[in-house]
């Protein structure tokens, strides 16, 4: 709906969302800005991805509430 390509892929990251997902609860995870080298001194975030990811998150939340 937003013209954004979204794909699922495993990463080496960790999130508290994994605990809920393991129990079968739907979660929204991985919509933060693109970046890399997590939890190191060289960790970075690609600023130009922040706006697009924020739009995806907001759209997902609004759509979820409409379906309730």
HELIX and SHEET records of a PDB file:
HELIX    1   1 UNK A   17  UNK A   22  1                                   6    
HELIX    2   2 UNK A   47  UNK A   49  5                                   3    
HELIX    3   3 UNK A   50  UNK A   66  1                                  17    
SHEET    1   A 2 UNK A  35  UNK A  36  0                                        
SHEET    2   A 2 UNK A  44  UNK A  45 -1                                        
END                                                                             
